[in-house]
Amino acid sequence: MLRIALLTLLLLPTLALAQGPVYFSARTIQTAKREVVQSTGNVRQTQTVRSLGVEVEYHSYRPPKAPYEVQCFFVARDEATKDRFIYYCKTADVRGGNGKLEFHAQSLKGTTKTVTTIPLAAASDSGETYLGLATSVSEIPGFKMEGWIVRILSEGKVVQIDSNQPHLRTLARENPEWLDASLLQP
C-alpha cells in the first residue's frame, strides 16, 4: 500500500505537467449568394456573387507540446471547364486554450447572364401594326463555390482534415501536394 502511495506521489507531478492535444471542430458560419443587377437601356445584366465563411473551434485541457497550424482552403469550380481550384487560403496558429478562429473567403463571381430586349413594330399588308419584343439571352460562365477544407498540422504533420463536402475531404487526404501548392502562391 505504501508503495502505491509513493508511486502516485512521484507520478502525479509528471502527469500534471504533461502536454495534451488540442481538439478541433469546423463548421460553415456564413454562406451568401447575391445577384448584382445592372441595367442600361434595353440591356439587363445579372451576375451571381457568392461568399463563404468557416469557424474553427478549439479546446485543450493542457498546453500542447508545439503550436498547431490551422489551414483553411476555399475550393471553387470553373463552370465552363469544370476545373476545380483553390481560390483562397488562410492560416493561423493555435497555442492551446479554448477559442474560435474565423476564416472568410473573398467573394467569388459566378455566371453572368445578359438579357437584351429590343422593341419591334411590324406592319401587315392590310395596314395592321403589330408590336412586340425580341429578346436575346446570353450567359458567360463564371465560378461556383464548391466548399472548404480545414487542415490542421502539429510539428509539420497532418493531424486532422475536415471539410463541408465528403469528396473534398477525400481529395485533401489523397492529394496533400494540391493544398501545399496553394499555400506557396502569393
C-alpha positions in Angstrom: 0.0 0.0 0.0 2.8 2.4 0.9 4.5 1.5 -2.4 1.4 2.6 -4.4 1.1 5.8 -2.4 4.8 6.7 -3.1 4.4 5.8 -6.8 1.3 8.1 -7.1 3.1 10.9 -5.4 6.1 10.6 -7.8 3.9 10.3 -11.0 1.3 13.0 -10.1 3.5 16.0 -10.9 4.7 14.4 -14.2 1.1 13.9 -15.3 0.1 17.4 -14.3 2.9 18.8 -16.5 2.2 16.5 -19.4 1.2 18.3 -22.6 -2.1 17.4 -24.2 -3.8 17.5 -27.5 -6.0 20.3 -28.9 -9.4 19.2 -30.1 -10.8 20.9 -33.2 -14.1 21.2 -34.9 -15.1 23.2 -38.0 -18.4 24.4 -39.4 -19.8 26.8 -42.1 -20.8 30.0 -40.5 -21.7 32.2 -43.4 -22.8 31.4 -46.9 -24.3 34.1 -49.2 -25.4 34.2 -52.7 -26.5 37.5 -54.2 -27.2 38.8 -57.6 -25.7 42.1 -58.9 -28.0 43.6 -61.5 -27.0 46.4 -63.9 -29.5 47.8 -66.4 -28.6 50.1 -69.3 -31.4 50.9 -71.8 -32.6 47.6 -73.2 -29.8 45.5 -71.6 -30.1 43.9 -68.2 -27.0 42.1 -66.8 -27.2 39.8 -63.8 -24.1 38.4 -62.1 -24.2 35.9 -59.2 -21.7 36.6 -56.4 -21.1 34.0 -53.7 -19.2 34.2 -50.3 -18.4 31.7 -47.6 -17.1 31.6 -44.1 -15.8 28.9 -41.7 -15.5 28.8 -37.9 -12.9 26.5 -36.3 -13.4 25.9 -32.6 -10.6 24.5 -30.5 -10.3 23.2 -26.9 -7.4 21.9 -24.9 -7.1 21.0 -21.3 -3.3 21.3 -21.2 -0.8 23.3 -23.3 0.3 21.5 -26.4 3.9 20.5 -27.0 4.1 22.7 -30.1 1.7 25.2 -31.7 -0.9 23.8 -34.2 -1.2 25.3 -37.6 -4.8 25.7 -38.9 -5.1 26.0 -42.6 -8.3 26.8 -44.3 -8.8 26.4 -48.1 -11.8 27.6 -50.1 -12.4 25.5 -53.2 -14.3 26.5 -56.4 -15.1 25.1 -59.8 -15.0 26.9 -63.2 -18.5 26.5 -64.5 -17.2 26.4 -68.2 -14.3 23.9 -67.9 -15.4 22.1 -64.6 -11.8 22.5 -63.4 -11.5 22.6 -59.6 -9.1 25.1 -57.9 -8.3 26.7 -54.6 -9.2 30.3 -54.9 -8.4 31.5 -51.4 -6.5 30.1 -48.4 -5.5 31.4 -45.0 -3.6 30.0 -42.0 -3.5 30.7 -38.2 -1.5 29.3 -35.2 -3.2 27.8 -32.1 -1.1 27.5 -28.9 -3.8 25.9 -26.8 -6.6 27.0 -24.6 -10.1 27.4 -25.8 -11.3 29.7 -28.6 -12.5 30.2 -32.1 -11.0 31.1 -35.4 -13.0 32.6 -38.3 -11.9 32.4 -41.9 -13.8 34.4 -44.6 -13.2 33.8 -48.2 -13.2 36.6 -50.8 -16.3 36.9 -52.9 -16.5 34.7 -55.9 -18.1 35.8 -59.2 -20.4 33.4 -60.8 -22.1 33.2 -64.1 -23.1 36.5 -65.9 -26.4 36.5 -67.7 -27.2 39.2 -70.2 -30.7 39.8 -71.4 -31.2 42.2 -74.3 -34.8 43.3 -75.2 -35.5 45.2 -78.4 -39.0 46.6 -79.1 -40.3 45.6 -82.6 -43.0 47.1 -84.7 -44.2 45.5 -87.9 -47.0 46.3 -90.3 -49.0 43.8 -92.3 -50.2 44.2 -95.9 -53.6 45.1 -94.6 -52.1 48.0 -92.6 -52.4 46.5 -89.2 -49.4 47.2 -86.9 -48.0 44.6 -84.6 -45.9 45.5 -81.6 -43.7 43.1 -79.8 -40.3 42.4 -78.2 -37.3 40.5 -79.4 -35.3 39.1 -76.5 -31.7 37.7 -76.6 -30.2 35.9 -73.7 -26.5 35.1 -73.3 -24.5 33.6 -70.4 -20.9 33.8 -69.6 -19.9 31.0 -67.3 -18.2 32.1 -64.0 -17.1 30.2 -60.9 -19.1 28.1 -58.5 -18.1 27.7 -54.9 -17.7 24.1 -54.0 -16.8 24.2 -50.3 -14.0 24.5 -47.8 -11.2 22.3 -46.4 -9.6 22.7 -43.0 -6.3 21.0 -42.4 -4.5 21.0 -39.0 -0.8 20.3 -38.6 1.3 19.8 -35.5 5.1 19.8 -35.9 4.7 19.7 -39.7 2.5 16.6 -39.6 -1.2 16.5 -40.5 -3.3 15.6 -37.5 -6.8 16.4 -38.8 -8.6 17.2 -42.1 -12.2 18.4 -42.2 -14.5 19.7 -44.9 -18.1 20.6 -45.5 -18.1 18.2 -48.5 -17.0 14.5 -48.2 -15.4 14.5 -51.7 -13.2 17.5 -50.8 -12.1 15.7 -47.5 -11.1 12.7 -49.6 -9.3 14.9 -52.1 -7.4 16.7 -49.3 -6.3 13.3 -47.9 -5.2 11.8 -51.2 -3.6 15.0 -52.7 -1.9 16.9 -49.9 0.5 18.5 -52.5 -2.5 20.3 -54.1 -3.1 22.1 -50.8 0.6 22.7 -50.2 1.0 24.3 -53.7 -1.8 26.8 -52.9 0.0 27.9 -49.7 3.1 28.9 -51.7 1.2 31.2 -54.1 1.0 34.9 -53.0 
